[in-house]
Structures are given as C-alpha cells and as structure tokens.
Amino acid sequence: MGGLRKKSNKRVLIIVVSAIVMAAVIVAVVVPLALLEYKNRVPHSDGIKATKSGLDCYPEAEGNRSLVDKSKCTQRGCLFNADATLGQPICQYTEKQYTLSLIGTINTILGFQAILMQAGQSPFQGDIIQWTFTFENRGNDLARFTLDSGLSPRYKVPIPMNIPTSSGLNPQYQLRITNNESFAFQIIRKSTGTVIWDIGLGPGSLILSDQFLQISSKLPSSNVYGLGEHEHNSFRHELNKTWPSFSRDQPPSWDAEANLYGVHPFYTCLEDLNGSSHGILLLNSNAQEYAFTNLPSITFRTIGGILDFYIFMGPSPEQVIQQYTQAVGRPVMPPYWSLGFQLCRYGYNNISNLKEAVKTTALYDIPHDVQYVDIDHMDKQKIFTVSQDRFPGLNEYFKELQQNGMRIIYILDPCMISNDTNYLPYEEIKKIGGNIKWAKGISVPANSSDSDGAILGYVWPQGKTVFADFMKTTVKQVWKKLIVDYRNNLTFDGLWIDMNEPANFGTNEERPFNWPVDEKPYWSLNCTHNSLEDPPYRPKAVYRWDTGSKLGRLSDKTICMSTVQGNNDEYSHYDVHSLYGWSQTDATLEAARLATSQRSIVISRSTFPGSGRYAGHWLGDNVSQWSSMRKSIIGLLEFNLFGIPYIGADICGFFDNTTVQLCKRWMQLGAFYTFSRNHNSIGFLDQAPGQLGDVVGYASRDIMRIRYQFFLICTHCSIKLTLKAQL
C-alpha cells in the first residue's frame, strides 16, 4: 500500500485521452447470456432503481445528527439535508459528486472486464481516475468479481485460494449491468430470479479511491449470518449497525461493538422461505467495516487493497460452507485426544498449584485429557523458557502426566525480548533479519528500533520486544526449528499461540500498563503521523477507540502501520496487519507435527479466512457472567461458518470470579464445545471443577462422561468436515 499519489494535470489529461481512444477502438464481443446481460444508457430496471437520496456520506456519526453539521458535510463535497426524515442520512452523497461510468468491455477466458472512468472527486482524497471491474465464472457454484486500479498495481491478499480454473457450463448465476447515471450491476440466481447482489442504491453505492473503497448492495432478505470477529447478541445480524473489522487485542464483553482478535469478512444469507442460500466473501485484509440498514442493505468499506468478492451459490446453507471451505481450505483434522476435557489457568504461579488442580480434578473422577500452562510458567514471561524458581521439574512432571495418558499444551507468544543477553530466539531471528522492520524513509520514534531496524514494543517480557515476521519464509523455518529443539527442554503435544494480532501494550500512550511505575523515564511505542498511521477516512476500528482526551488510531494496542513485512519487505503492515495470526499458524502446526511425530493441534487467538486449515480457536478473554456463556453459543456457530469448527470459549469465564451455579451450568454447556477447556485469569478464584466443591465436581464428572460417549461420532464428523465440510 503506497502513500497518496500525486499526479500532474498533464498526466491526468493523457490518461483520460488514452482511455477515450481505447474505448473507441474496443470491439465488443458478445458474452453468453447465461453469464451476462448488458444494458447501456437505459433507465434502471429489474431491481436497479435510483433512490431519491444518496447513501450516508458521514458514516462515522452512525446516525447521531449532533455530530454532523453543514460545514463538515460540504467539506466532503456531499449534500447536507437538514430536512432528512428519520432513517435517511443527513449528509448524503450526490450523483454529481462522484460517479464511475463504463467506457468499454473486454472478454476474457473466464468472463469479462469493464473499464470504468471516474468523474468528480472522492470525499477522502487519493482519486484514481480509472478502475477495472472483472467478473469471472469460476464454476457453476462460484462467481468472483474484483474492482482494481486500471493504472497501477495495488496490494492483494496473499493467501492461497483453491478455486476452479475453468468456467462452469451451467452457472447458477447471471450478471446484469446497467450504465445509466453511473455503472451498476446485479448478480441474480437464475433458478429463482432472486437478486443476491445489487449495487443500485443510488449515489455512493460504489466509491473507489486510494485509501477509501466503498460498495453497497441491497440484500435479498434480513437473514444474514457471519462477519467477525465480534461478540454478537444474536446469531442473525441486527440491522442498522456498523461492525468494525481489524485484528485487535480486545477481549469480548468489554465493548459490545468493538473489533476483536480476528477478521472474517464472510457472511451467509438465507434468501427465501425455501432456504435458498448464498455466501459472500470480501477477500481484503485492510481495516474495514460492515454497515447494515433496514432496507435491508449492506455496505463494505475498507481503507486499502482492492475489492475482491467471492460469491458462493449454495443453494443450501451446508453447500455454501462446503464451497467456502473448498476455496479457503478445509478445517484441520484435530487429533482424537484433543476432543477430551482440557484444563488451564493463567495464575497457577508455581508447580504446586498446578499439581493441586490436576489432583482435585482426578479426585472427582472428571475425565481430564489435556493440561496447559500459561505465560506464568516462563522465566520473566520469555517464550522458550521455564522459571526454575517457581516451576522446578516441570518437564519431568509433564512426562509423568504423559505416561499416564494425559497430553500437554503450552503457550507461545510471537514477541521476543530484545535486551536480554544471549537469548537464543531473538538472536536466531535477528541473524536472518527476520523481525518486522520500520519502512525506509520513515521518521522512527526515539528508542523504538533495534540495531537491525526492527520495531520495538512492550508486551509481557520485562523489556522491549521485537515481533517476528511470519510473512518471511526464513522466519517460518527458524520458528519451526526453535519449537522442535525446545521440546527437548519442555515436552508438549500441542501448542497455543496467543497475542498474535499482534498485540502491543501502551501504544501511543505515556507507558504500557505493566511498565514498572518507579522505572523512569517512561517509554512507550508512539507511532509517527502519516497517511498510513492516520488515513483520511477513520473507520470504526479507529473511532471506536476515541476517548475524551485523545483520538483513536489504527496502531492502538498493536504496532505501527509504517512497518514492512515479507521476503523482500514488499508488504506494508498497514495492509497485512490482520494476517499476522494467519501467517503464524501454518509454521507452528508443522513444527508441532515434526516435534511430536503426531497429528498435533494448534490453537490460535487471531484468525483470518483460511486459518482453519491449520488451527482451532477459542473466543478469547471472556467474563464470568451468564451473558458471556449465552453469547459463546453464537460465537461457536459463527466460527463454524468461518471454517473453524474446532472452537470453544473459556468455560466458567476468564475474568472475574465465577460462581458455583454458573460454573456448573457452563461445564455442562462446555461439554458440547468441540474445544472444551476450563480457563481463567490470574487474580481470580481457582475454578478447576474439582476445586469448586461437590456441586461442580460431580456435575462436571457426569456431563463429561456423556461427552466421551460421543467421541467416535465427533471423530467421524471431523473426518467429514476435513474432507468435504459435510456433516
């Protein structure tokens, strides 16, 4: 993702003239009607109808009219309508402000391309005068369309997609284009005539510029499910809401509308009473948001990359997910033992407390297959270390548990301390230049870079940290070797990767919360100001973090956007931030399998489409409340849609003290999570089921015995999910 590009008037004129000449010489080739119906300069018809008013030009206000005045609205070139009725935006796009017109088409092997020319100006700068709309027939069940710059290359998400390479002979869909006031199109289900994608919502339906891309569509129904990662109150989406999407170290239950750990720009929609369904994926990893209206309609906004949409035609809900996971990757097959009950705690603090939790669980005859340790087992929270003061003999104890049939999983964070003498993980990654670095030409904040140019932050270790760049092939290899070699020091059967949004403490603040109060001068990572750190449009992933004293920034709780990643530093962190967790999972799973010579399992906090190929997920740092328990059901259902069926929540809650009744009921619910783990945080009540007395202990024993009766069924389901995403 580059900065804003400045073009001379002469260059713009040359481009315009060239485009007009090109349009004049294009010879139109008829595209089969099964794929395309094209109407040029005719009134809107068949569902594409102009609206009297445009879409919301001031979406940050989220309908709060007190936040928008005429000056703010007209500054964006939009129309301020003080008389707008309730439900209409008070600041509206207008047709004259910005349009994209079709000036020519070109047939391709898989479909066709339309050349679009911009007139007017985008409200957020960075105008790009020419765009290319590409539509592809990717088999009978999959349509793909992209909107990309016709003038210069733009960032594209580098995840592998397994999609057909030839066209289907009888596609379920038909494309219809109109070019009246501006370019618009529909995608229609041929069997029913249902319009499943329709950007004919009037001005503002399609706006494309360097750091602001927006597309809006009517929805065939309000039965929409998916889009994450958030904590939703209902499985079916509530309309008239905007949801931010940008990987962030943000626990659920603390902000009902915040962006959480992962990004999943995929939804399914039930179109009619017969259950006809489709799924839509926007393959974009920049900060983005999804805005619903009661029409019903949906608007996607993103601040970089291209618009790359995949439409999965189903027609049944199950077929939609089969088609989606075929494209992004089938779910990983979890080992049989990982279906068992798992116990964890951040706050064992020493090996005696760990042993006590295992002992009391056994006293109640509660099936217990997997035991964890969190970062408190480490020496000063440094990965690949064990505290010999607090956890002496940990490896021997783990081997004893393994000999008795139990499995071991422990935590690994991606950050490594940079100022510890002879710390092997840091030295090995630094040796290959493998940490995320500041981009060239950036004014690096004071004391925020190591000698290799890597960005420094502050997380759990007691010192400044670096962040391994898993977009580099060499880093993946070193990471795998570190894991395989370390198993000689501390045995394991699976791995748990955390803090991989990536998380950083105290960004743009005076000091991190865990910086020693008496250690002065204070230091914190403070990102510079430029178009990547503070883009012209502030999405909800930014303004949701505004406080009374300061404005939120993309880099809050993470690292700066003005850094680079990739084998040749070809990616800006601005573009690939939300891919960090995804990029870590494949190497971690491969290392676990090499080290154990078994199938193994990886649990990842941050996920993206395709993460399910390598890892399961838990829903993060929830709260010991009945509402969190209820919402966990919604989260589990959503991650099944996202292709990550090995999923669970922290049973009994992570933050706050649980209660006997809550934990009893949550253990009974959690027995039916595919990933069934009781886990909570330091400073709160010990909540291993055997430590809460007879009510929880015996109830946990009884329900887990029932769970274990379904193991063969669960394994059979896992095989079918891995092979065909089928139950």
C-alpha positions as a printed Julia matrix, in Angstrom:
727×3 Matrix{Float64}:
   0.0     0.0     0.0
   1.62    3.19   -1.06
   1.02    6.67    0.21
  -1.21    9.13   -1.56
  -0.13    9.51   -5.16
   0.1    12.94   -6.72
  -0.43   13.28  -10.44
   0.22   16.26  -12.61
  -2.63   17.77  -14.63
  -0.73   16.83  -17.79
  -0.55   13.17  -16.79
  -4.25   13.06  -15.91
  -5.12   14.56  -19.29
  -3.0    11.97  -21.11
  -4.71    9.16  -19.19
  -8.19   10.49  -19.95
  -7.46   10.91  -23.66
  -5.88    7.45  -23.83
  -8.89    5.88  -22.15
 -11.31    7.57  -24.55
  -9.29    6.4   -27.54
  -9.14    2.89  -26.13
 -12.89    2.87  -25.62
 -13.41    3.95  -29.21
 -11.38    1.1   -30.67
 -12.65   -1.72  -28.44
 -14.63   -4.25  -30.42
 -17.34   -5.67  -28.21
 -17.59   -9.45  -28.14
 -20.91  -10.94  -27.13
 -20.71  -12.74  -23.78
 -23.07  -15.74  -23.35
 -26.4   -14.63  -21.89
 -26.06  -17.32  -19.24
 -23.39  -15.11  -17.75
 -24.1   -11.51  -18.69
 -26.92   -9.21  -19.61
 -25.68   -5.74  -20.51
 -27.81   -2.63  -20.82
 -26.24    0.68  -21.76
 -27.75    4.09  -21.08
 -31.25    2.91  -20.31
 -33.43    3.6   -17.27
 -32.87    1.41  -14.23
 -34.98   -1.73  -14.36
 -35.39   -5.16  -12.87
 -34.5    -4.14   -9.37
 -31.88   -1.48  -10.08
 -33.75    1.68   -9.16
 -32.33    5.06   -8.43
 -33.04    6.31   -4.93
 -34.11    9.85   -4.18
 -31.29   10.3    -1.7
 -27.75    9.01   -1.64
 -26.03    6.9     0.97
 -24.56    8.24    4.18
 -21.55   10.46    3.49
 -20.72   10.8     7.2
 -20.89    7.19    8.46
 -18.69    7.88   11.49
 -21.63    9.64   13.13
 -23.68    6.4    12.98
 -26.91    8.37   12.72
 -26.08   10.79   15.54
 -27.05   14.06   13.89
 -25.46   16.14   16.59
 -22.04   15.04   15.25
 -22.66   16.34   11.73
 -23.17   19.91   10.59
 -23.35   21.54    7.17
 -19.7    22.57    7.21
 -18.44   19.04    7.87
 -20.74   17.61    5.24
 -19.98   20.05    2.44
 -16.26   19.73    3.14
 -16.61   16.21    1.73
 -18.5    17.5    -1.28
 -21.74   15.99   -0.03
 -25.26   17.34    0.35
 -26.44   18.45    3.78
 -30.16   17.81    4.13
 -31.44   19.23    7.4
 -34.96   18.04    6.49
 -33.99   14.39    6.1
 -36.57   12.11    7.64
 -35.71    9.62   10.36
 -33.7     6.82    8.8
 -32.35    8.97    5.99
 -28.78   10.26    6.24
 -28.5    13.94    6.99
 -25.29   14.1     4.93
 -25.75   12.39    1.57
 -23.7    11.53   -1.47
 -24.89   13.11   -4.72
 -24.66   11.82   -8.28
 -22.69   14.84   -9.45
 -20.15   14.46   -6.67
 -18.67   11.13   -7.77
 -19.53    8.62  -10.49
 -17.93    5.7   -12.27
 -19.0     5.21  -15.88
 -18.41    2.22  -18.1
 -16.38    3.16  -21.18
 -15.64   -0.27  -22.64
 -15.64   -4.03  -22.12
 -13.16   -6.8   -22.9
 -13.95  -10.52  -22.97
 -11.66  -12.83  -21.01
 -11.31  -16.61  -20.77
 -13.37  -16.73  -17.56
 -15.72  -13.79  -18.13
 -15.11  -10.21  -19.0
 -13.66   -6.9   -17.87
 -15.29   -3.48  -17.81
 -13.21   -0.31  -17.92
 -14.58    2.33  -15.56
 -13.79    6.04  -15.67
 -14.18    8.33  -12.67
 -15.92   11.67  -12.8
 -15.94   14.01   -9.82
 -13.94   13.54   -6.64
 -13.83   11.02   -3.82
 -14.65   12.53   -0.41
 -11.4    11.13    1.03
  -8.7    12.19   -1.46
  -6.46    9.79   -3.36
  -8.5     9.8    -6.56
  -7.63    7.14   -9.13
  -9.26    8.02  -12.42
  -9.53    4.56  -13.98
 -10.66    1.27  -12.5
 -11.22   -2.24  -13.87
 -14.25   -4.34  -12.99
 -13.53   -8.02  -13.62
 -16.21  -10.7   -13.49
 -15.24  -14.38  -13.56
 -17.24  -17.58  -13.94
 -15.34  -19.86  -11.55
 -17.56  -22.89  -11.97
 -21.29  -23.41  -11.68
 -21.35  -22.54   -7.97
 -18.81  -19.71   -7.68
 -18.74  -16.22   -9.14
 -15.91  -13.78   -8.49
 -15.7   -10.08   -9.18
 -12.94   -7.6    -8.47
 -12.55   -3.84   -8.63
  -8.92   -2.94   -9.11
  -6.99    0.08  -10.3
  -6.55    0.18  -14.06
  -3.44    2.35  -13.78
  -1.06    0.91  -11.18
  -0.73   -2.31   -9.14
  -2.4    -2.41   -5.74
  -1.97   -4.69   -2.75
  -3.8    -8.02   -2.95
  -4.27  -10.5    -0.09
  -1.57  -13.19   -0.49
  -3.45  -16.18    0.89
  -3.84  -19.21   -1.42
  -7.34  -19.79   -2.79
  -8.42  -23.16   -4.13
 -10.93  -22.21   -6.8
 -11.83  -23.67  -10.21
  -9.58  -22.63  -13.09
 -12.23  -23.12  -15.77
 -15.75  -21.84  -16.31
 -18.89  -23.75  -15.42
 -21.17  -24.75  -18.28
 -24.37  -24.14  -16.32
 -23.7   -21.45  -13.69
 -26.34  -20.82  -11.04
 -25.89  -17.07  -11.51
 -26.32  -14.35  -14.1
 -24.7   -10.91  -14.2
 -26.68   -7.87  -15.29
 -25.04   -4.49  -15.86
 -26.55   -1.05  -16.36
 -24.75    2.16  -17.17
 -27.31    4.89  -16.69
 -26.32    7.72  -14.32
 -23.36    5.55  -13.32
 -22.11    1.98  -13.55
 -24.18   -0.55  -11.6
 -24.64   -4.3   -11.63
 -26.66   -7.15  -10.22
 -25.9   -10.83   -9.65
 -29.01  -12.96   -9.95
 -29.85  -16.55   -9.04
 -31.1   -17.96  -12.33
 -33.39  -20.61  -10.84
 -35.49  -18.18   -8.79
 -34.7   -14.72  -10.2
 -33.56  -13.61   -6.72
 -31.15  -10.7    -6.87
 -28.39  -11.59   -4.43
 -26.08   -8.65   -5.13
 -27.36   -5.26   -6.27
 -25.41   -2.01   -6.06
 -28.24    0.08   -7.49
 -28.77    2.01   -4.26
 -28.04    5.41   -5.73
 -25.16    7.84   -5.17
 -22.39    6.45   -3.01
 -23.06    2.79   -3.85
 -19.6     2.47   -5.38
 -16.73    4.79   -4.44
 -13.13    3.87   -5.16
 -10.01    5.79   -4.2
  -6.56    5.02   -2.85
  -7.47    4.71    0.84
 -11.25    4.55    0.74
 -13.18    1.87   -1.1
 -16.92    1.5    -0.55
 -19.51   -0.75   -2.13
 -23.14   -1.13   -1.09
 -25.7    -3.73   -2.0
 -29.31   -4.48   -1.32
 -29.83   -7.78    0.46
 -32.48  -10.3    -0.65
 -33.52  -10.73    2.99
 -32.54   -9.71    6.51
 -31.46  -13.27    7.34
 -27.72  -12.6     7.39
 -25.21  -14.56    9.48
 -21.48  -14.27    9.96
 -18.95  -11.41    9.65
 -16.49  -11.29   12.51
 -14.81  -11.37   14.85
 -17.24   -9.66   17.22
 -19.41  -10.61   20.17
 -22.95  -10.6    18.81
 -26.18  -10.67   20.78
 -27.91  -12.83   18.19
 -26.83  -15.29   15.52
 -28.83  -13.43   12.89
 -27.41   -9.97   12.37
 -29.1    -6.97   13.89
 -29.63   -4.34   11.22
 -28.85   -0.63   11.48
 -25.45   -1.43   12.98
 -21.88   -0.95   11.82
 -19.26   -3.53   12.72
 -15.51   -2.77   12.6
 -13.03   -5.4    11.46
  -9.31   -5.15   12.18
  -7.32   -7.59   14.34
  -7.05   -6.13   17.83
  -6.1    -7.4    21.29
  -9.61   -6.69   22.53
 -11.45   -9.08   24.88
 -15.14   -9.75   24.27
 -17.71   -8.49   26.79
 -15.8    -5.23   27.3
 -17.19   -3.39   24.28
 -20.32   -4.66   22.56
 -19.36   -3.23   19.15
 -15.56   -3.47   19.1
 -13.38   -5.31   16.66
 -11.85   -8.34   18.35
  -8.92  -10.66   17.66
  -9.65  -11.89   14.13
 -11.08  -10.78   10.8
 -13.68  -12.77    8.86
 -15.36  -10.76    6.07
 -17.71  -13.6     5.14
 -21.46  -13.92    5.55
 -24.26  -16.24    4.52
 -27.75  -15.12    3.63
 -30.95  -17.18    3.57
 -32.79  -15.68    0.63
 -36.29  -17.11    0.93
 -38.6   -19.46    2.8
 -37.33  -22.4     0.76
 -33.89  -21.99    2.32
 -32.0   -20.95   -0.8
 -28.74  -19.51    0.47
 -25.55  -17.88   -0.73
 -22.32  -16.79    0.89
 -20.18  -13.76    0.16
 -16.51  -13.26    1.0
 -14.66   -9.97    0.62
 -11.03  -11.03    0.41
  -9.48   -7.88    1.84
  -7.18   -7.61    4.88
  -7.1    -3.85    5.38
  -9.06   -2.21    8.19
 -12.7    -2.41    7.14
 -16.27   -2.2     8.38
 -19.69   -3.62    7.52
 -22.72   -1.36    7.82
 -26.3    -2.68    7.7
 -29.53   -0.78    7.12
 -33.15   -1.86    7.5
 -33.72   -1.73    3.72
 -32.08   -4.3     4.12
 -28.69   -3.46    2.69
 -25.02   -3.88    3.49
 -22.1    -1.54    2.87
 -18.49   -2.7     2.87
 -15.85   -0.03    3.49
 -12.12   -0.67    3.5
  -9.1     1.63    3.52
  -6.8    -0.2     1.13
  -6.18   -3.02   -1.3
  -8.82   -4.0    -3.83
 -12.41   -5.19   -3.67
 -12.19   -8.94   -4.3
 -15.55  -10.68   -3.84
 -16.34  -14.39   -4.0
 -20.0   -15.41   -4.22
 -20.81  -18.99   -3.23
 -24.17  -20.0    -4.66
 -25.1   -22.97   -2.46
 -28.05  -23.3    -2.81
 -28.34  -24.98    0.6
 -26.64  -23.48    3.69
 -24.49  -26.61    4.02
 -23.38  -26.35    0.39
 -22.44  -22.71    0.9
 -20.0   -23.66    3.68
 -18.69  -26.6     1.65
 -17.96  -24.24   -1.24
 -16.41  -21.64    1.05
 -14.07  -24.06    2.8
 -13.18  -25.62   -0.54
 -11.9   -22.17   -1.5
 -10.13  -21.07    1.7
  -9.12  -24.51    2.94
 -10.84  -27.41    4.7
 -10.65  -27.47    8.5
  -7.71  -29.18   10.16
  -8.42  -32.67   11.49
  -7.94  -32.48   15.28
  -6.3   -35.46   16.99
  -8.6   -37.78   18.9
  -7.19  -36.77   22.29
  -7.93  -33.08   21.66
 -11.65  -33.85   21.91
 -11.12  -34.53   25.62
 -11.63  -32.11   28.51
  -8.81  -29.57   28.89
  -7.72  -27.6    31.95
  -5.78  -24.34   32.05
  -5.15  -21.31   34.23
  -3.17  -18.1    33.93
  -2.13  -17.89   37.55
  -1.0   -21.3    38.72
   2.09  -19.29   39.67
   4.0   -22.37   40.79
   4.19  -26.07   40.16
   2.49  -26.94   43.45
  -0.71  -25.14   42.45
  -0.59  -26.79   39.03
  -0.33  -30.23   40.63
  -3.18  -29.41   43.01
  -5.51  -28.52   40.12
  -4.71  -31.82   38.39
  -5.12  -33.76   41.65
  -8.51  -32.32   42.61
  -9.84  -32.93   39.1
  -8.83  -36.59   39.41
 -10.39  -36.86   42.9
 -13.83  -36.25   41.36
 -13.15  -38.74   38.55
 -13.58  -35.99   35.99
 -12.18  -37.1    32.62
  -9.12  -34.92   32.03
  -7.13  -35.38   28.84
  -5.15  -32.16   28.33
  -3.27  -29.93   30.78
  -1.95  -26.43   29.97
   0.41  -23.86   31.39
   0.19  -20.13   30.57
   2.92  -17.46   30.49
   3.4   -17.59   34.27
   5.4   -20.81   33.84
   8.09  -18.87   31.94
  11.19  -17.1    33.16
  10.12  -13.43   33.15
   7.48  -14.22   30.52
  10.08  -15.03   27.84
   8.95  -17.69   25.36
  11.01  -20.89   25.19
  11.96  -20.61   28.89
  10.81  -22.11   32.19
  11.02  -20.43   35.58
  13.24  -22.75   37.62
  12.3   -20.89   40.81
   8.55  -21.39   40.52
   8.25  -24.41   38.22
  11.22  -26.66   39.02
  10.91  -30.1    37.48
   8.11  -29.05   35.11
   9.38  -31.16   32.22
   9.61  -34.25   34.41
   6.1   -33.66   35.74
   4.74  -33.26   32.22
   6.4   -36.51   31.15
   4.81  -38.23   34.13
   1.39  -36.96   33.06
   2.03  -38.13   29.5
   2.96  -41.59   30.72
  -0.45  -41.73   32.39
  -2.21  -40.81   29.14
  -2.54  -37.05   29.54
  -1.49  -34.57   26.84
   0.33  -31.26   27.28
  -0.22  -27.89   25.57
   1.57  -24.68   26.43
   1.51  -21.11   25.24
   3.81  -19.31   22.79
   3.66  -15.59   22.04
   5.21  -14.12   18.87
   7.11  -11.32   20.62
  10.68  -11.79   21.87
  12.65   -9.68   24.32
  15.46   -7.75   22.63
  17.67   -6.67   25.54
  18.44   -9.99   27.23
  22.0   -11.23   26.76
  22.35  -14.49   24.84
  18.62  -15.0    24.39
  18.66  -17.55   21.58
  15.22  -16.96   19.97
  15.94  -13.24   19.49
  19.46  -13.86   18.21
  18.35  -16.52   15.73
  15.56  -14.39   14.24
  17.74  -11.28   14.17
  20.53  -13.21   12.4
  18.3   -13.61    9.34
  16.8   -10.11    9.54
  13.51  -11.71   10.42
  11.71   -9.18   12.62
   9.16   -6.63   11.43
  11.08   -3.52   10.42
  10.39    0.15   10.04
   9.82    1.18    6.42
  12.6     3.09    4.74
  12.22    6.85    4.85
  10.05    6.8     7.97
  10.94    9.08   10.85
  11.46    6.43   13.52
  10.33    7.49   17.03
  13.06    7.71   19.66
  14.3     4.43   21.16
  11.87    2.42   19.04
  14.25    0.4    16.86
  16.92   -2.22   17.47
  20.28   -2.22   15.68
  18.74   -4.15   12.79
  15.96   -1.61   12.16
  13.24   -3.75   13.76
  10.34   -2.03   15.5
  10.37   -2.3    19.29
   7.35   -2.69   21.51
   6.49   -3.81   25.03
   4.37   -6.84   25.85
   4.75   -9.46   28.63
   8.55   -9.86   28.91
  10.31   -7.35   31.17
  11.96   -5.37   28.39
  11.45   -4.09   24.88
  10.35   -6.72   22.38
  10.55   -7.38   18.66
   7.94   -9.09   16.51
   8.86  -11.98   14.22
   7.77  -11.51   10.6
   6.0   -14.74    9.67
   5.48  -13.47    6.13
   9.16  -14.37    5.6
   9.9   -17.94    4.57
  13.18  -17.9     6.51
  11.4   -16.9     9.72
   8.99  -19.81    9.4
  11.96  -22.17    9.12
  13.73  -20.71   12.17
  10.47  -20.69   14.16
   9.94  -24.37   13.39
  13.48  -25.23   14.46
  13.11  -23.3    17.72
   9.94  -25.25   18.54
  11.33  -28.65   17.59
  14.54  -28.1    19.55
  12.77  -26.7    22.6
  10.68  -29.84   23.02
  13.85  -31.43   24.36
  13.6   -28.96   27.27
   9.83  -28.96   27.77
   7.68  -31.67   26.26
   4.34  -30.93   24.6
   1.65  -32.49   22.41
   0.06  -29.32   21.03
   0.68  -25.57   21.02
  -1.34  -22.49   21.87
  -0.37  -19.25   20.09
  -1.57  -16.05   21.72
  -1.08  -12.27   21.36
  -0.79  -12.67   17.57
  -2.91   -9.76   16.35
  -0.06   -8.73   17.02
  -0.64   -7.21   20.46
   1.47   -4.44   21.96
   0.9    -2.67   25.25
   0.65    1.08   25.64
   0.98    2.14   22.01
   0.58    5.92   21.68
   0.35    6.27   25.47
   2.72    7.51   28.17
   3.71    3.98   29.21
   2.44    0.39   28.99
   0.19   -0.64   31.87
   2.8    -3.16   33.07
   5.81   -0.84   32.81
   7.31   -0.56   36.33
   5.94    2.64   37.89
   9.25    3.57   39.5
  11.31    2.91   36.36
  11.78    6.31   34.76
  11.91    7.8    32.22
   8.79    6.07   30.96
   8.79    4.72   27.42
   6.12    3.54   25.06
   5.86    2.95   21.33
   4.44    6.12   19.8
   3.72    5.95   16.08
   4.52    8.84   13.78
   1.83   10.68   11.82
   1.36    9.98    8.12
  -1.3     8.67    5.73
  -0.76    5.06    6.85
  -0.93    5.73   10.57
  -3.79    8.23   10.22
  -5.63    7.54    6.95
  -8.01   10.16    5.55
 -11.03    8.03    6.46
 -11.19    6.9    10.08
 -13.07    3.57   10.12
 -14.93    2.33   13.16
 -11.88    0.25   14.07
 -10.3     3.66   14.79
 -13.03    5.97   16.06
 -14.41    3.3    18.39
 -11.22    3.88   20.38
 -11.67    7.65   20.71
 -11.62    8.92   24.28
 -12.32   12.31   25.77
  -8.62   13.09   25.82
  -7.39   11.69   22.5
  -8.46   10.25   19.17
  -8.09    6.56   18.5
  -5.55    5.32   15.96
  -5.09    2.16   13.9
  -1.97    1.35   15.91
  -3.64    1.46   19.33
  -2.89   -1.79   21.21
  -0.71   -3.0    18.34
   2.37   -1.93   16.36
   2.77    0.91   13.89
   1.43    0.68   10.35
   4.61    2.26    8.9
   6.48   -1.02    9.05
   7.2    -3.6     6.36
   6.95   -7.36    6.09
   7.57  -10.11    3.55
  10.53  -11.88    1.98
  11.57   -8.66    0.27
   9.81   -6.2     2.6
   7.15   -5.97   -0.12
   4.17   -5.64    2.22
   3.19   -2.72    4.4
   1.92   -3.69    7.84
  -0.96   -1.31    7.03
  -2.1    -3.92    4.52
  -1.2    -7.24    6.18
  -1.78   -6.43    9.86
  -4.83   -8.7    10.14
  -2.91  -11.57    8.51
  -0.37  -11.81   11.33
  -2.07  -14.65   13.21
  -2.82  -16.49    9.96
   0.82  -16.25    8.88
   2.0   -17.81   12.16
  -0.31  -20.83   12.24
   0.98  -23.0     9.39
   4.61  -22.97   10.57
   3.5   -23.63   14.16
   1.39  -26.64   13.2
   4.16  -28.03   11.0
   6.65  -27.61   13.85
   4.32  -29.33   16.33
   3.92  -32.26   13.96
   7.66  -32.52   13.34
   8.41  -32.35   17.07
   5.8   -34.89   18.17
   5.67  -37.11   15.07
   1.89  -36.98   15.54
  -1.03  -35.02   14.11
  -0.93  -32.48   16.97
  -3.09  -29.34   17.27
  -2.61  -25.58   17.35
  -4.99  -23.09   18.99
  -4.69  -19.52   17.68
  -6.21  -16.33   19.05
  -6.06  -14.26   15.85
  -7.58  -15.8    12.74
  -8.42  -14.95    9.12
 -10.12  -16.86    6.28
  -8.03  -19.97    5.79
  -6.8   -20.19    9.41
  -8.99  -23.24    9.94
  -6.63  -25.25    7.72
  -4.02  -25.09   10.48
  -5.63  -24.19   13.8
  -8.57  -24.15   16.11
  -9.66  -21.05   18.04
 -11.06  -20.01   21.37
 -13.29  -16.97   21.79
 -10.84  -15.06   23.94
 -10.81  -13.45   27.34
 -14.48  -13.54   28.28
 -16.1   -12.75   31.63
 -17.64  -14.99   34.3
 -21.18  -13.9    33.57
 -24.31  -15.65   32.34
 -24.42  -13.34   29.32
 -20.93  -14.44   28.26
 -21.96  -18.06   28.5
 -25.01  -17.41   26.3
 -23.04  -15.42   23.71
 -20.48  -18.19   23.44
 -23.07  -20.28   21.61
 -23.36  -17.57   18.93
 -19.59  -17.35   18.64
 -19.3   -21.11   18.14
 -21.92  -21.09   15.4
 -20.2   -18.19   13.63
 -16.79  -19.83   13.63
 -18.33  -22.94   12.14
 -19.46  -20.69    9.29
 -15.9   -19.33    9.06
 -14.47  -22.81    8.54
 -13.04  -23.2    12.06
 -15.2   -25.9    13.68
 -12.66  -26.7    16.43
 -13.87  -23.88   18.63
 -14.72  -23.14   22.25
 -14.96  -20.47   24.92
 -13.2   -20.28   28.28
 -15.55  -22.42   30.37
 -16.69  -20.7    33.58
 -15.22  -17.41   32.33
 -11.74  -15.87   32.17
 -12.13  -12.57   34.03
 -13.9   -12.12   37.39
 -14.8   -14.75   39.95
 -17.14  -17.46   38.78
 -19.93  -18.87   40.95
 -20.85  -22.45   41.72
 -24.09  -22.33   39.74
 -22.56  -20.51   36.78
 -19.59  -22.85   36.57
 -21.79  -25.92   36.92
 -24.0   -24.84   34.04
 -21.05  -23.68   31.94
 -19.28  -27.02   32.4
 -22.49  -28.68   31.21
 -22.65  -26.42   28.16
 -18.91  -26.59   27.53
 -19.07  -30.38   27.38
 -20.56  -29.83   23.93
 -17.95  -27.38   22.67
 -15.64  -29.09   20.19
 -12.75  -27.38   22.04
 -13.7   -27.93   25.68
 -11.36  -26.04   28.05
 -11.83  -24.53   31.51
  -9.51  -21.5    31.77
  -9.33  -18.31   33.84
  -7.08  -15.42   34.73
  -4.61  -14.55   37.42
  -6.02  -12.81   40.48
  -9.36  -14.6    40.43
 -10.84  -17.68   42.08
  -9.36  -21.1    41.25
 -12.08  -22.63   39.08
 -10.84  -26.07   38.12
 -14.07  -28.07   38.55
 -12.61  -30.16   41.34
 -11.66  -27.03   43.31
 -15.22  -25.67   43.49
 -16.7   -28.44   45.64
 -19.13  -31.29   45.15
 -21.8   -29.46   43.13
 -19.45  -28.51   40.31
 -17.18  -31.53   40.69
 -19.83  -34.24   40.36
 -21.83  -32.35   37.71
 -18.64  -32.0    35.65
 -17.87  -35.7    36.02
 -21.33  -36.73   34.88
 -21.53  -34.43   31.87
 -18.01  -35.21   30.69
 -18.78  -38.92   30.78
 -21.68  -38.19   28.45
 -19.36  -36.14   26.21
 -16.92  -39.0    25.95
 -19.68  -41.31   24.71
 -19.86  -39.15   21.57
 -16.13  -39.29   20.76
 -16.45  -41.71   17.85
 -19.29  -39.64   16.41
 -17.23  -36.47   16.82
 -14.27  -38.09   15.12
 -16.46  -39.24   12.23
 -17.81  -35.68   11.91
 -14.28  -34.27   12.0
 -13.24  -36.54    9.14
 -16.22  -35.45    7.04
 -15.57  -31.78    7.84
 -11.93  -32.1     6.85
 -12.72  -33.9     3.61
 -15.89  -32.14    2.47
 -17.06  -29.74    5.2
 -20.02  -32.07    5.46
 -21.92  -33.42    8.44
